[in-house]
């Protein structure tokens, strides 16, 4: 499991993924894996807002 991934989130003992509906890295290699230092979450959130318009 890639706990250093930008999309990995752990809250109240529950582990999840912000990018996908399933935590694929728990069972297999995830094609969306990127280290937190490689991704700017603010840019992603802004892009999502612009896309939703």
N, CA, C and O of each residue as an XYZ file, in Angstrom:
212
protein
N       0.843     -1.171      0.000
C       0.000      0.000      0.000
C       0.891      1.238      0.000
O       1.900      1.284      0.703
N       0.516      2.233     -0.786
C       1.332      3.439     -0.960
C       0.801      4.581     -0.111
O       0.050      5.428     -0.596
N       1.190      4.601      1.152
C       0.712      5.640      2.061
C       1.306      7.008      1.741
O       0.849      8.018      2.276
N       2.319      7.055      0.875
C       2.922      8.329      0.495
C       2.280      8.904     -0.775
O       2.763      9.894     -1.325
N       1.196      8.280     -1.235
C       0.506      8.721     -2.442
C      -0.337      9.966     -2.145
O      -0.881     10.106     -1.050
N      -0.438     10.855     -3.116
C      -1.221     12.082     -2.956
C      -2.695     11.794     -2.685
O      -3.368     12.598     -2.040
N      -3.197     10.680     -3.157
C      -4.624     10.382     -3.034
C      -4.963      9.530     -1.811
O      -6.136      9.365     -1.477
N      -3.956      8.996     -1.151
C      -4.202      8.148      0.021
C      -4.683      9.002      1.178
O      -4.097     10.040      1.484
N      -5.753      8.557      1.816
C      -6.287      9.267      2.977
C      -6.655      8.250      4.049
O      -7.197      7.183      3.760
N      -6.350      8.605      5.288
C      -6.686      7.743      6.411
C      -7.397      8.603      7.449
O      -6.861      9.608      7.915
N      -8.614      8.191      7.804
C      -9.409      8.972      8.751
C     -10.177      8.010      9.645
O     -10.878      7.119      9.164
N     -10.038      8.200     10.936
C     -10.725      7.363     11.925
C     -10.482      5.874     11.683
O     -11.392      5.059     11.836
N      -9.268      5.527     11.311
C      -8.907      4.134     11.089
C      -9.328      3.577      9.744
O      -9.027      2.427      9.424
N     -10.026      4.390      8.949
C     -10.463      3.954      7.615
C      -9.494      4.485      6.565
O      -9.133      5.662      6.589
N      -9.079      3.635      5.658
C      -8.175      4.031      4.585
C      -8.952      4.128      3.286
O      -9.809      3.293      2.996
N      -8.645      5.157      2.507
C      -9.348      5.343      1.248
C      -8.494      6.052      0.219
O      -7.311      6.314      0.435
N      -9.118      6.355     -0.898
C      -8.452      7.010     -2.019
C      -9.282      8.206     -2.465
O     -10.485      8.079     -2.688
N      -8.647      9.361     -2.595
C      -9.353     10.567     -3.054
C      -9.591     10.555     -4.555
O     -10.504     11.223     -5.042
N      -8.794      9.815     -5.284
C      -8.855      9.848     -6.744
C      -9.779      8.775     -7.322
O     -10.380      8.975     -8.378
N      -9.891      7.653     -6.642
C     -10.662      6.528     -7.162
C     -11.672      6.048     -6.120
O     -11.567      6.391     -4.942
N     -12.625      5.274     -6.547
C     -13.644      4.760     -5.635
C     -13.162      3.578     -4.810
O     -13.839      3.160     -3.870
N     -12.013      3.040     -5.147
C     -11.486      1.850     -4.489
C      -9.995      2.044     -4.237
O      -9.311      2.670     -5.047
N      -9.492      1.530     -3.151
C      -8.079      1.636     -2.805
C      -7.310      0.514     -3.510
O      -6.952     -0.492     -2.896
N      -7.064      0.706     -4.811
C      -6.435     -0.328     -5.641
C      -5.060     -0.734     -5.142
O      -4.674     -1.896     -5.272
N      -4.314      0.205     -4.574
C      -2.952     -0.121     -4.141
C      -2.930     -1.149     -3.013
O      -1.876     -1.694     -2.684
N      -4.073     -1.406     -2.436
C      -4.152     -2.426     -1.398
C      -4.018     -3.826     -1.996
O      -3.541     -4.742     -1.326
N      -4.439     -3.999     -3.263
C      -4.446     -5.316     -3.900
C      -3.527     -5.430     -5.118
O      -3.056     -6.519     -5.448
N      -3.274     -4.300     -5.783
C      -2.498     -4.335     -7.025
C      -1.773     -3.007     -7.236
O      -1.916     -2.082     -6.437
N      -1.008     -2.918     -8.296
C      -0.310     -1.678     -8.627
C      -1.318     -0.671     -9.187
O      -2.061     -0.978    -10.120
N      -1.336      0.509     -8.621
C      -2.274      1.543     -9.051
C      -1.626      2.411    -10.125
O      -0.502      2.884     -9.957
N      -2.337      2.614    -11.219
C      -1.819      3.414    -12.332
C      -1.837      4.906    -12.033
O      -1.203      5.678    -12.752
N      -2.546      5.333    -10.992
C      -2.656      6.748    -10.636
C      -1.675      7.162     -9.540
O      -1.662      8.325     -9.137
N      -0.860      6.234     -9.056
C       0.054      6.524     -7.945
C       1.041      7.630     -8.288
O       1.722      7.588     -9.312
N       1.100      8.614     -7.408
C       2.117      9.658     -7.455
C       2.409     10.060     -6.015
O       1.508     10.122     -5.180
N       3.674     10.330     -5.740
C       4.043     10.780     -4.403
C       3.444     12.161     -4.145
O       3.243     12.948     -5.070
N       3.165     12.439     -2.878
C       2.570     13.720     -2.496
C       3.414     14.899     -2.976
O       2.876     15.937     -3.361
N       4.726     14.737     -2.953
C       5.617     15.826     -3.345
C       5.583     16.088     -4.854
O       6.060     17.128     -5.307
N       5.024     15.156     -5.638
C       4.956     15.306     -7.090
C       3.664     15.969     -7.566
O       3.523     16.282     -8.748
N       2.721     16.184     -6.644
C       1.395     16.659     -7.025
C       1.033     17.899     -6.217
O       1.299     17.974     -5.017
N       0.427     18.866     -6.889
C      -0.059     20.061     -6.213
C      -1.580     19.930     -6.090
O      -2.304     20.098     -7.071
N      -2.057     19.628     -4.877
C      -3.490     19.403     -4.668
C      -4.322     20.648     -4.963
O      -5.469     20.538     -5.397
N      -3.760     21.814     -4.733
C      -4.497     23.052     -5.027
C      -4.772     23.175     -6.526
O      -5.860     23.595     -6.922
N      -3.803     22.816     -7.356
C      -3.995     22.858     -8.806
C      -5.062     21.851     -9.243
O      -5.873     22.149    -10.119
N      -5.063     20.684     -8.647
C      -6.052     19.666     -8.982
C      -7.450     20.142     -8.595
O      -8.389     20.015     -9.382
N      -7.594     20.687     -7.390
C      -8.894     21.178     -6.944
C      -9.394     22.306     -7.842
O     -10.584     22.364     -8.154
N      -8.510     23.194     -8.258
C      -8.888     24.291     -9.157
C      -9.317     23.740    -10.517
O     -10.290     24.217    -11.101
N      -8.603     22.751    -11.016
C      -8.960     22.147    -12.307
C     -10.328     21.472    -12.229
O     -11.111     21.536    -13.176
N     -10.609     20.832    -11.108
C     -11.917     20.188    -10.939
C     -13.019     21.239    -10.919
O     -14.063     21.048    -11.542
N     -12.807     22.333    -10.219
C     -13.795     23.417    -10.174
C     -14.056     23.965    -11.570
O     -15.206     24.187    -11.948
N     -12.997     24.180    -12.331
C     -13.138     24.712    -13.697
C     -13.830     23.715    -14.619
O     -14.598     24.113    -15.495
N     -13.571     22.455    -14.436
C     -14.176     21.415    -15.258
C     -15.684     21.313    -14.987
O     -16.474     21.046    -15.893
N     -16.058     21.529    -13.737
C     -17.459     21.384    -13.322
C     -18.338     22.542    -13.806
O     -19.564     22.455    -13.738
N     -17.729     23.612    -14.287
C     -18.518     24.785    -14.720
C     -19.274     24.532    -15.986
O     -19.978     25.417    -16.472
